[in-house]
Amino acid sequence: MVFRVGDLVRVKKDSWWLKRSQTFRAMIAPDSLVLVTDDLISSEKFFYGVVCGGNDEALLWSQDQFDLVQKVKR
C-alpha cells in the first residue's frame, strides 16, 4: 500500500525500528499516529510525515514500518 498526503498511519507494533533503535523509540511511541505530509510520488517506499502531538517536524519514514489507520478522503 502506498500512503498519500493526508493519510493517518501508525507505527507497526513489530516495527524493526522500535526493536532496534533507541533513538527511534524516543521520537515515537508504538501507538503514535503520524500524518502523511508528502507522499514522494517518485518513491513507493518512503514518505514524509509529522508525529501527531510531536514537534511538528516532518520526518522521512519507511512505509513498510507503518499501518494505515485512516485514508484521506479524495
N, CA, C and O atoms as a Maestro MAE file, in Angstrom:
{
 s_m_m2io_version
 :::
 2.0.0
}

f_m_ct {
 s_m_title
 :::
 protein
 m_atom[296] {
  # First column is atom index #
  i_m_mmod_type
  r_m_x_coord
  r_m_y_coord
  r_m_z_coord
  i_m_residue_number
  s_m_chain_name
  s_m_pdb_residue_name
  s_m_pdb_atom_name
  i_m_atomic_number
  :::
  1 25 0.847 -1.179 0.000 1 A "MET " " N  " 7
  2 3 0.000 0.000 0.000 1 A "MET " " CA " 6
  3 2 0.889 1.237 0.000 1 A "MET " " C  " 6
  4 15 1.886 1.302 0.719 1 A "MET " " O  " 8
  5 25 0.520 2.198 -0.802 2 A "VAL " " N  " 7
  6 3 1.247 3.461 -0.863 2 A "VAL " " CA " 6
  7 2 0.432 4.509 -0.122 2 A "VAL " " C  " 6
  8 15 -0.746 4.709 -0.418 2 A "VAL " " O  " 8
  9 25 1.056 5.174 0.836 3 A "PHE " " N  " 7
  10 3 0.376 6.224 1.590 3 A "PHE " " CA " 6
  11 2 0.373 7.521 0.787 3 A "PHE " " C  " 6
  12 15 1.298 7.798 0.023 3 A "PHE " " O  " 8
  13 25 -0.676 8.303 0.973 4 A "ARG " " N  " 7
  14 3 -0.838 9.582 0.276 4 A "ARG " " CA " 6
  15 2 -0.958 10.718 1.286 4 A "ARG " " C  " 6
  16 15 -1.268 10.491 2.456 4 A "ARG " " O  " 8
  17 25 -0.710 11.941 0.824 5 A "VAL " " N  " 7
  18 3 -0.807 13.119 1.681 5 A "VAL " " CA " 6
  19 2 -2.183 13.148 2.344 5 A "VAL " " C  " 6
  20 15 -3.207 13.020 1.673 5 A "VAL " " O  " 8
  21 25 -2.195 13.316 3.654 6 A "GLY " " N  " 7
  22 3 -3.435 13.370 4.413 6 A "GLY " " CA " 6
  23 2 -3.790 12.062 5.102 6 A "GLY " " C  " 6
  24 15 -4.630 12.051 6.002 6 A "GLY " " O  " 8
  25 25 -3.165 10.956 4.699 7 A "ASP " " N  " 7
  26 3 -3.423 9.674 5.357 7 A "ASP " " CA " 6
  27 2 -2.904 9.717 6.791 7 A "ASP " " C  " 6
  28 15 -1.932 10.410 7.091 7 A "ASP " " O  " 8
  29 25 -3.551 8.984 7.654 8 A "LEU " " N  " 7
  30 3 -3.130 8.851 9.042 8 A "LEU " " CA " 6
  31 2 -2.613 7.427 9.224 8 A "LEU " " C  " 6
  32 15 -3.314 6.465 8.911 8 A "LEU " " O  " 8
  33 25 -1.395 7.295 9.729 9 A "VAL " " N  " 7
  34 3 -0.769 5.979 9.867 9 A "VAL " " CA " 6
  35 2 -0.256 5.791 11.295 9 A "VAL " " C  " 6
  36 15 -0.107 6.750 12.052 9 A "VAL " " O  " 8
  37 25 0.010 4.532 11.641 10 A "ARG " " N  " 7
  38 3 0.532 4.186 12.969 10 A "ARG " " CA " 6
  39 2 1.695 3.224 12.790 10 A "ARG " " C  " 6
  40 15 1.648 2.320 11.955 10 A "ARG " " O  " 8
  41 25 2.742 3.431 13.587 11 A "VAL " " N  " 7
  42 3 3.902 2.540 13.501 11 A "VAL " " CA " 6
  43 2 3.461 1.129 13.912 11 A "VAL " " C  " 6
  44 15 2.705 0.955 14.867 11 A "VAL " " O  " 8
  45 25 3.942 0.142 13.181 12 A "LYS " " N  " 7
  46 3 3.594 -1.241 13.488 12 A "LYS " " CA " 6
  47 2 4.190 -1.644 14.834 12 A "LYS " " C  " 6
  48 15 5.306 -1.249 15.171 12 A "LYS " " O  " 8
  49 25 3.443 -2.425 15.595 13 A "LYS " " N  " 7
  50 3 3.919 -2.861 16.910 13 A "LYS " " CA " 6
  51 2 5.174 -3.723 16.804 13 A "LYS " " C  " 6
  52 15 5.969 -3.775 17.743 13 A "LYS " " O  " 8
  53 25 5.357 -4.392 15.684 14 A "ASP " " N  " 7
  54 3 6.545 -5.221 15.494 14 A "ASP " " CA " 6
  55 2 7.592 -4.534 14.612 14 A "ASP " " C  " 6
  56 15 8.437 -5.192 14.005 14 A "ASP " " O  " 8
  57 25 7.522 -3.210 14.553 15 A "SER " " N  " 7
  58 3 8.456 -2.447 13.730 15 A "SER " " CA " 6
  59 2 9.906 -2.734 14.107 15 A "SER " " C  " 6
  60 15 10.263 -2.773 15.284 15 A "SER " " O  " 8
  61 25 10.708 -2.930 13.111 16 A "TRP " " N  " 7
  62 3 12.137 -3.139 13.305 16 A "TRP " " CA " 6
  63 2 12.732 -1.976 14.084 16 A "TRP " " C  " 6
  64 15 13.589 -2.176 14.945 16 A "TRP " " O  " 8
  65 25 12.289 -0.779 13.790 17 A "TRP " " N  " 7
  66 3 12.846 0.419 14.435 17 A "TRP " " CA " 6
  67 2 12.560 0.453 15.930 17 A "TRP " " C  " 6
  68 15 13.411 0.877 16.711 17 A "TRP " " O  " 8
  69 25 11.388 0.018 16.334 18 A "LEU " " N  " 7
  70 3 11.072 0.007 17.768 18 A "LEU " " CA " 6
  71 2 11.925 -1.009 18.518 18 A "LEU " " C  " 6
  72 15 12.254 -0.814 19.688 18 A "LEU " " O  " 8
  73 25 12.274 -2.081 17.844 19 A "LYS " " N  " 7
  74 3 13.082 -3.128 18.480 19 A "LYS " " CA " 6
  75 2 14.565 -2.783 18.506 19 A "LYS " " C  " 6
  76 15 15.268 -3.152 19.447 19 A "LYS " " O  " 8
  77 25 15.049 -2.082 17.489 20 A "ARG " " N  " 7
  78 3 16.482 -1.901 17.309 20 A "ARG " " CA " 6
  79 2 17.022 -0.511 17.594 20 A "ARG " " C  " 6
  80 15 18.218 -0.360 17.845 20 A "ARG " " O  " 8
  81 25 16.177 0.501 17.562 21 A "SER " " N  " 7
  82 3 16.688 1.864 17.628 21 A "SER " " CA " 6
  83 2 16.155 2.634 18.834 21 A "SER " " C  " 6
  84 15 14.972 2.971 18.895 21 A "SER " " O  " 8
  85 25 17.025 2.905 19.775 22 A "GLN " " N  " 7
  86 3 16.643 3.689 20.946 22 A "GLN " " CA " 6
  87 2 16.263 5.114 20.531 22 A "GLN " " C  " 6
  88 15 15.357 5.709 21.114 22 A "GLN " " O  " 8
  89 25 16.944 5.650 19.540 23 A "THR " " N  " 7
  90 3 16.642 6.995 19.036 23 A "THR " " CA " 6
  91 2 15.228 7.043 18.477 23 A "THR " " C  " 6
  92 15 14.491 7.996 18.734 23 A "THR " " O  " 8
  93 25 14.846 6.032 17.722 24 A "PHE " " N  " 7
  94 3 13.508 5.974 17.148 24 A "PHE " " CA " 6
  95 2 12.455 5.885 18.244 24 A "PHE " " C  " 6
  96 15 11.433 6.568 18.179 24 A "PHE " " O  " 8
  97 25 12.698 5.048 19.251 25 A "ARG " " N  " 7
  98 3 11.742 4.905 20.355 25 A "ARG " " CA " 6
  99 2 11.566 6.221 21.105 25 A "ARG " " C  " 6
  100 15 10.492 6.473 21.651 25 A "ARG " " O  " 8
  101 25 12.592 7.060 21.142 26 A "ALA " " N  " 7
  102 3 12.486 8.361 21.801 26 A "ALA " " CA " 6
  103 2 11.633 9.334 20.980 26 A "ALA " " C  " 6
  104 15 11.023 10.247 21.535 26 A "ALA " " O  " 8
  105 25 11.592 9.135 19.652 27 A "MET " " N  " 7
  106 3 10.834 10.024 18.764 27 A "MET " " CA " 6
  107 2 9.358 9.677 18.698 27 A "MET " " C  " 6
  108 15 8.509 10.558 18.563 27 A "MET " " O  " 8
  109 25 9.054 8.378 18.795 28 A "ILE " " N  " 7
  110 3 7.677 7.936 18.548 28 A "ILE " " CA " 6
  111 2 7.348 6.729 19.413 28 A "ILE " " C  " 6
  112 15 8.118 5.771 19.483 28 A "ILE " " O  " 8
  113 25 6.216 6.783 20.057 29 A "ALA " " N  " 7
  114 3 5.745 5.659 20.860 29 A "ALA " " CA " 6
  115 2 5.029 4.669 19.930 29 A "ALA " " C  " 6
  116 15 4.568 5.057 18.857 29 A "ALA " " O  " 8
  117 25 4.935 3.415 20.327 30 A "PRO " " N  " 7
  118 3 4.310 2.408 19.455 30 A "PRO " " CA " 6
  119 2 2.897 2.752 18.982 30 A "PRO " " C  " 6
  120 15 2.519 2.353 17.880 30 A "PRO " " O  " 8
  121 25 2.120 3.463 19.758 31 A "ASP " " N  " 7
  122 3 0.750 3.799 19.351 31 A "ASP " " CA " 6
  123 2 0.611 5.208 18.777 31 A "ASP " " C  " 6
  124 15 -0.505 5.676 18.552 31 A "ASP " " O  " 8
  125 25 1.722 5.881 18.541 32 A "SER " " N  " 7
  126 3 1.675 7.238 17.996 32 A "SER " " CA " 6
  127 2 1.123 7.243 16.573 32 A "SER " " C  " 6
  128 15 1.353 6.323 15.788 32 A "SER " " O  " 8
  129 25 0.396 8.301 16.274 33 A "LEU " " N  " 7
  130 3 -0.127 8.492 14.926 33 A "LEU " " CA " 6
  131 2 0.781 9.448 14.171 33 A "LEU " " C  " 6
  132 15 1.363 10.362 14.755 33 A "LEU " " O  " 8
  133 25 0.896 9.230 12.879 34 A "VAL " " N  " 7
  134 3 1.695 10.082 12.006 34 A "VAL " " CA " 6
  135 2 0.811 10.525 10.848 34 A "VAL " " C  " 6
  136 15 0.153 9.704 10.210 34 A "VAL " " O  " 8
  137 25 0.799 11.831 10.580 35 A "LEU " " N  " 7
  138 3 0.062 12.388 9.453 35 A "LEU " " CA " 6
  139 2 1.012 12.487 8.271 35 A "LEU " " C  " 6
  140 15 2.070 13.108 8.372 35 A "LEU " " O  " 8
  141 25 0.642 11.878 7.152 36 A "VAL " " N  " 7
  142 3 1.476 11.918 5.954 36 A "VAL " " CA " 6
  143 2 1.397 13.325 5.361 36 A "VAL " " C  " 6
  144 15 0.311 13.812 5.044 36 A "VAL " " O  " 8
  145 25 2.560 13.977 5.212 37 A "THR " " N  " 7
  146 3 2.605 15.349 4.692 37 A "THR " " CA " 6
  147 2 3.170 15.438 3.284 37 A "THR " " C  " 6
  148 15 2.962 16.442 2.602 37 A "THR " " O  " 8
  149 25 3.879 14.410 2.836 38 A "ASP " " N  " 7
  150 3 4.424 14.381 1.474 38 A "ASP " " CA " 6
  151 2 4.586 12.920 1.090 38 A "ASP " " C  " 6
  152 15 5.250 12.154 1.790 38 A "ASP " " O  " 8
  153 25 3.976 12.538 -0.025 39 A "ASP " " N  " 7
  154 3 3.989 11.130 -0.402 39 A "ASP " " CA " 6
  155 2 5.103 10.765 -1.375 39 A "ASP " " C  " 6
  156 15 5.139 9.634 -1.861 39 A "ASP " " O  " 8
  157 25 6.001 11.676 -1.670 40 A "LEU " " N  " 7
  158 3 7.149 11.381 -2.537 40 A "LEU " " CA " 6
  159 2 6.726 10.539 -3.732 40 A "LEU " " C  " 6
  160 15 7.041 9.352 -3.811 40 A "LEU " " O  " 8
  161 25 6.028 11.147 -4.636 41 A "ILE " " N  " 7
  162 3 5.449 10.447 -5.787 41 A "ILE " " CA " 6
  163 2 6.463 9.563 -6.501 41 A "ILE " " C  " 6
  164 15 6.101 8.528 -7.060 41 A "ILE " " O  " 8
  165 25 7.724 9.963 -6.486 42 A "SER " " N  " 7
  166 3 8.745 9.162 -7.164 42 A "SER " " CA " 6
  167 2 9.152 7.920 -6.360 42 A "SER " " C  " 6
  168 15 9.916 7.087 -6.848 42 A "SER " " O  " 8
  169 25 8.643 7.799 -5.132 43 A "SER " " N  " 7
  170 3 9.016 6.662 -4.286 43 A "SER " " CA " 6
  171 2 7.783 5.975 -3.738 43 A "SER " " C  " 6
  172 15 6.867 6.631 -3.243 43 A "SER " " O  " 8
  173 25 7.758 4.662 -3.825 44 A "GLU " " N  " 7
  174 3 6.670 3.896 -3.230 44 A "GLU " " CA " 6
  175 2 7.093 3.306 -1.895 44 A "GLU " " C  " 6
  176 15 6.350 2.526 -1.298 44 A "GLU " " O  " 8
  177 25 8.280 3.670 -1.419 45 A "LYS " " N  " 7
  178 3 8.795 3.110 -0.182 45 A "LYS " " CA " 6
  179 2 8.835 4.111 0.970 45 A "LYS " " C  " 6
  180 15 8.730 3.715 2.131 45 A "LYS " " O  " 8
  181 25 8.984 5.383 0.671 46 A "PHE " " N  " 7
  182 3 9.163 6.396 1.714 46 A "PHE " " CA " 6
  183 2 8.106 7.479 1.647 46 A "PHE " " C  " 6
  184 15 7.492 7.713 0.606 46 A "PHE " " O  " 8
  185 25 7.905 8.139 2.789 47 A "PHE " " N  " 7
  186 3 7.007 9.290 2.855 47 A "PHE " " CA " 6
  187 2 7.495 10.218 3.961 47 A "PHE " " C  " 6
  188 15 8.228 9.801 4.857 47 A "PHE " " O  " 8
  189 25 7.084 11.471 3.889 48 A "TYR " " N  " 7
  190 3 7.337 12.412 4.973 48 A "TYR " " CA " 6
  191 2 6.075 12.503 5.808 48 A "TYR " " C  " 6
  192 15 4.966 12.512 5.274 48 A "TYR " " O  " 8
  193 25 6.248 12.570 7.118 49 A "GLY " " N  " 7
  194 3 5.099 12.673 7.993 49 A "GLY " " CA " 6
  195 2 5.456 13.350 9.303 49 A "GLY " " C  " 6
  196 15 6.619 13.398 9.703 49 A "GLY " " O  " 8
  197 25 4.434 13.869 9.959 50 A "VAL " " N  " 7
  198 3 4.561 14.571 11.233 50 A "VAL " " CA " 6
  199 2 3.911 13.723 12.321 50 A "VAL " " C  " 6
  200 15 2.774 13.278 12.166 50 A "VAL " " O  " 8
  201 25 4.622 13.501 13.410 51 A "VAL " " N  " 7
  202 3 4.075 12.761 14.540 51 A "VAL " " CA " 6
  203 2 3.016 13.642 15.209 51 A "VAL " " C  " 6
  204 15 3.311 14.765 15.617 51 A "VAL " " O  " 8
  205 25 1.796 13.140 15.321 52 A "CYS " " N  " 7
  206 3 0.722 13.890 15.969 52 A "CYS " " CA " 6
  207 2 1.073 14.097 17.441 52 A "CYS " " C  " 6
  208 15 1.372 13.139 18.154 52 A "CYS " " O  " 8
  209 25 1.035 15.341 17.889 53 A "GLY " " N  " 7
  210 3 1.404 15.670 19.257 53 A "GLY " " CA " 6
  211 2 2.902 15.826 19.434 53 A "GLY " " C  " 6
  212 15 3.381 15.994 20.556 53 A "GLY " " O  " 8
  213 25 3.647 15.772 18.336 54 A "GLY " " N  " 7
  214 3 5.102 15.907 18.390 54 A "GLY " " CA " 6
  215 2 5.527 17.354 18.199 54 A "GLY " " C  " 6
  216 15 4.803 18.284 18.552 54 A "GLY " " O  " 8
  217 25 6.721 17.523 17.630 55 A "ASN " " N  " 7
  218 3 7.275 18.873 17.485 55 A "ASN " " CA " 6
  219 2 6.973 19.516 16.133 55 A "ASN " " C  " 6
  220 15 7.576 20.537 15.801 55 A "ASN " " O  " 8
  221 25 6.073 18.961 15.355 56 A "ASP " " N  " 7
  222 3 5.661 19.483 14.046 56 A "ASP " " CA " 6
  223 2 6.747 19.400 12.982 56 A "ASP " " C  " 6
  224 15 6.618 20.022 11.927 56 A "ASP " " O  " 8
  225 25 7.806 18.652 13.231 57 A "GLU " " N  " 7
  226 3 8.863 18.475 12.239 57 A "GLU " " CA " 6
  227 2 8.515 17.285 11.348 57 A "GLU " " C  " 6
  228 15 8.249 16.187 11.839 57 A "GLU " " O  " 8
  229 25 8.520 17.513 10.038 58 A "ALA " " N  " 7
  230 3 8.266 16.422 9.093 58 A "ALA " " CA " 6
  231 2 9.519 15.573 8.974 58 A "ALA " " C  " 6
  232 15 10.609 16.085 8.717 58 A "ALA " " O  " 8
  233 25 9.352 14.268 9.163 59 A "LEU " " N  " 7
  234 3 10.467 13.335 9.108 59 A "LEU " " CA " 6
  235 2 10.239 12.330 7.986 59 A "LEU " " C  " 6
  236 15 9.102 12.079 7.588 59 A "LEU " " O  " 8
  237 25 11.321 11.762 7.482 60 A "LEU " " N  " 7
  238 3 11.241 10.755 6.437 60 A "LEU " " CA " 6
  239 2 11.024 9.386 7.091 60 A "LEU " " C  " 6
  240 15 11.768 8.991 7.989 60 A "LEU " " O  " 8
  241 25 9.994 8.671 6.629 61 A "TRP " " N  " 7
  242 3 9.646 7.378 7.192 61 A "TRP " " CA " 6
  243 2 9.608 6.328 6.091 61 A "TRP " " C  " 6
  244 15 9.476 6.654 4.912 61 A "TRP " " O  " 8
  245 25 9.724 5.075 6.484 62 A "SER " " N  " 7
  246 3 9.636 3.946 5.568 62 A "SER " " CA " 6
  247 2 8.232 3.343 5.677 62 A "SER " " C  " 6
  248 15 7.787 2.993 6.770 62 A "SER " " O  " 8
  249 25 7.542 3.222 4.545 63 A "GLN " " N  " 7
  250 3 6.143 2.777 4.559 63 A "GLN " " CA " 6
  251 2 5.951 1.385 5.139 63 A "GLN " " C  " 6
  252 15 4.906 1.106 5.727 63 A "GLN " " O  " 8
  253 25 6.930 0.512 4.986 64 A "ASP " " N  " 7
  254 3 6.751 -0.865 5.448 64 A "ASP " " CA " 6
  255 2 6.737 -0.990 6.968 64 A "ASP " " C  " 6
  256 15 6.465 -2.073 7.485 64 A "ASP " " O  " 8
  257 25 7.018 0.074 7.687 65 A "GLN " " N  " 7
  258 3 7.023 0.052 9.145 65 A "GLN " " CA " 6
  259 2 5.739 0.633 9.745 65 A "GLN " " C  " 6
  260 15 5.633 0.789 10.962 65 A "GLN " " O  " 8
  261 25 4.763 0.954 8.885 66 A "PHE " " N  " 7
  262 3 3.528 1.603 9.330 66 A "PHE " " CA " 6
  263 2 2.298 0.889 8.789 66 A "PHE " " C  " 6
  264 15 2.340 0.244 7.742 66 A "PHE " " O  " 8
  265 25 1.197 1.022 9.531 67 A "ASP " " N  " 7
  266 3 -0.115 0.541 9.101 67 A "ASP " " CA " 6
  267 2 -1.014 1.739 8.870 67 A "ASP " " C  " 6
  268 15 -0.918 2.737 9.584 67 A "ASP " " O  " 8
  269 25 -1.880 1.649 7.885 68 A "LEU " " N  " 7
  270 3 -2.837 2.698 7.594 68 A "LEU " " CA " 6
  271 2 -3.929 2.682 8.663 68 A "LEU " " C  " 6
  272 15 -4.500 1.630 8.950 68 A "LEU " " O  " 8
  273 25 -4.217 3.831 9.246 69 A "VAL " " N  " 7
  274 3 -5.291 3.965 10.229 69 A "VAL " " CA " 6
  275 2 -6.524 4.548 9.542 69 A "VAL " " C  " 6
  276 15 -7.635 4.041 9.698 69 A "VAL " " O  " 8
  277 25 -6.308 5.627 8.774 70 A "GLN " " N  " 7
  278 3 -7.415 6.264 8.072 70 A "GLN " " CA " 6
  279 2 -6.912 6.873 6.777 70 A "GLN " " C  " 6
  280 15 -5.949 7.640 6.769 70 A "GLN " " O  " 8
  281 25 -7.557 6.532 5.711 71 A "LYS " " N  " 7
  282 3 -7.221 7.061 4.390 71 A "LYS " " CA " 6
  283 2 -7.900 8.420 4.207 71 A "LYS " " C  " 6
  284 15 -9.060 8.606 4.576 71 A "LYS " " O  " 8
  285 25 -7.164 9.350 3.639 72 A "VAL " " N  " 7
  286 3 -7.729 10.668 3.382 72 A "VAL " " CA " 6
  287 2 -8.853 10.534 2.345 72 A "VAL " " C  " 6
  288 15 -8.742 9.749 1.404 72 A "VAL " " O  " 8
  289 25 -9.915 11.293 2.520 73 A "LYS " " N  " 7
  290 3 -11.000 11.298 1.545 73 A "LYS " " CA " 6
  291 2 -10.601 12.195 0.393 73 A "LYS " " C  " 6
  292 15 -10.147 13.319 0.607 73 A "LYS " " O  " 8
  293 25 -10.762 11.716 -0.807 74 A "ARG " " N  " 7
  294 3 -10.381 12.485 -2.001 74 A "ARG " " CA " 6
  295 2 -11.616 12.906 -2.755 74 A "ARG " " C  " 6
  296 15 -11.513 13.563 -3.791 74 A "ARG " " O  " 8
  :::
 }
 m_bond[295] {
  # First column is bond index #
  i_m_from
  i_m_to
  i_m_order
  :::
  1 1 2 1
  2 2 3 1
  3 3 4 2
  4 3 5 1
  5 5 6 1
  6 6 7 1
  7 7 8 2
  8 7 9 1
  9 9 10 1
  10 10 11 1
  11 11 12 2
  12 11 13 1
  13 13 14 1
  14 14 15 1
  15 15 16 2
  16 15 17 1
  17 17 18 1
  18 18 19 1
  19 19 20 2
  20 19 21 1
  21 21 22 1
  22 22 23 1
  23 23 24 2
  24 23 25 1
  25 25 26 1
  26 26 27 1
  27 27 28 2
  28 27 29 1
  29 29 30 1
  30 30 31 1
  31 31 32 2
  32 31 33 1
  33 33 34 1
  34 34 35 1
  35 35 36 2
  36 35 37 1
  37 37 38 1
  38 38 39 1
  39 39 40 2
  40 39 41 1
  41 41 42 1
  42 42 43 1
  43 43 44 2
  44 43 45 1
  45 45 46 1
  46 46 47 1
  47 47 48 2
  48 47 49 1
  49 49 50 1
  50 50 51 1
  51 51 52 2
  52 51 53 1
  53 53 54 1
  54 54 55 1
  55 55 56 2
  56 55 57 1
  57 57 58 1
  58 58 59 1
  59 59 60 2
  60 59 61 1
  61 61 62 1
  62 62 63 1
  63 63 64 2
  64 63 65 1
  65 65 66 1
  66 66 67 1
  67 67 68 2
  68 67 69 1
  69 69 70 1
  70 70 71 1
  71 71 72 2
  72 71 73 1
  73 73 74 1
  74 74 75 1
  75 75 76 2
  76 75 77 1
  77 77 78 1
  78 78 79 1
  79 79 80 2
  80 79 81 1
  81 81 82 1
  82 82 83 1
  83 83 84 2
  84 83 85 1
  85 85 86 1
  86 86 87 1
  87 87 88 2
  88 87 89 1
  89 89 90 1
  90 90 91 1
  91 91 92 2
  92 91 93 1
  93 93 94 1
  94 94 95 1
  95 95 96 2
  96 95 97 1
  97 97 98 1
  98 98 99 1
  99 99 100 2
  100 99 101 1
  101 101 102 1
  102 102 103 1
  103 103 104 2
  104 103 105 1
  105 105 106 1
  106 106 107 1
  107 107 108 2
  108 107 109 1
  109 109 110 1
  110 110 111 1
  111 111 112 2
  112 111 113 1
  113 113 114 1
  114 114 115 1
  115 115 116 2
  116 115 117 1
  117 117 118 1
  118 118 119 1
  119 119 120 2
  120 119 121 1
  121 121 122 1
  122 122 123 1
  123 123 124 2
  124 123 125 1
  125 125 126 1
  126 126 127 1
  127 127 128 2
  128 127 129 1
  129 129 130 1
  130 130 131 1
  131 131 132 2
  132 131 133 1
  133 133 134 1
  134 134 135 1
  135 135 136 2
  136 135 137 1
  137 137 138 1
  138 138 139 1
  139 139 140 2
  140 139 141 1
  141 141 142 1
  142 142 143 1
  143 143 144 2
  144 143 145 1
  145 145 146 1
  146 146 147 1
  147 147 148 2
  148 147 149 1
  149 149 150 1
  150 150 151 1
  151 151 152 2
  152 151 153 1
  153 153 154 1
  154 154 155 1
  155 155 156 2
  156 155 157 1
  157 157 158 1
  158 158 159 1
  159 159 160 2
  160 159 161 1
  161 161 162 1
  162 162 163 1
  163 163 164 2
  164 163 165 1
  165 165 166 1
  166 166 167 1
  167 167 168 2
  168 167 169 1
  169 169 170 1
  170 170 171 1
  171 171 172 2
  172 171 173 1
  173 173 174 1
  174 174 175 1
  175 175 176 2
  176 175 177 1
  177 177 178 1
  178 178 179 1
  179 179 180 2
  180 179 181 1
  181 181 182 1
  182 182 183 1
  183 183 184 2
  184 183 185 1
  185 185 186 1
  186 186 187 1
  187 187 188 2
  188 187 189 1
  189 189 190 1
  190 190 191 1
  191 191 192 2
  192 191 193 1
  193 193 194 1
  194 194 195 1
  195 195 196 2
  196 195 197 1
  197 197 198 1
  198 198 199 1
  199 199 200 2
  200 199 201 1
  201 201 202 1
  202 202 203 1
  203 203 204 2
  204 203 205 1
  205 205 206 1
  206 206 207 1
  207 207 208 2
  208 207 209 1
  209 209 210 1
  210 210 211 1
  211 211 212 2
  212 211 213 1
  213 213 214 1
  214 214 215 1
  215 215 216 2
  216 215 217 1
  217 217 218 1
  218 218 219 1
  219 219 220 2
  220 219 221 1
  221 221 222 1
  222 222 223 1
  223 223 224 2
  224 223 225 1
  225 225 226 1
  226 226 227 1
  227 227 228 2
  228 227 229 1
  229 229 230 1
  230 230 231 1
  231 231 232 2
  232 231 233 1
  233 233 234 1
  234 234 235 1
  235 235 236 2
  236 235 237 1
  237 237 238 1
  238 238 239 1
  239 239 240 2
  240 239 241 1
  241 241 242 1
  242 242 243 1
  243 243 244 2
  244 243 245 1
  245 245 246 1
  246 246 247 1
  247 247 248 2
  248 247 249 1
  249 249 250 1
  250 250 251 1
  251 251 252 2
  252 251 253 1
  253 253 254 1
  254 254 255 1
  255 255 256 2
  256 255 257 1
  257 257 258 1
  258 258 259 1
  259 259 260 2
  260 259 261 1
  261 261 262 1
  262 262 263 1
  263 263 264 2
  264 263 265 1
  265 265 266 1
  266 266 267 1
  267 267 268 2
  268 267 269 1
  269 269 270 1
  270 270 271 1
  271 271 272 2
  272 271 273 1
  273 273 274 1
  274 274 275 1
  275 275 276 2
  276 275 277 1
  277 277 278 1
  278 278 279 1
  279 279 280 2
  280 279 281 1
  281 281 282 1
  282 282 283 1
  283 283 284 2
  284 283 285 1
  285 285 286 1
  286 286 287 1
  287 287 288 2
  288 287 289 1
  289 289 290 1
  290 290 291 1
  291 291 292 2
  292 291 293 1
  293 293 294 1
  294 294 295 1
  295 295 296 2
  :::
 }
}
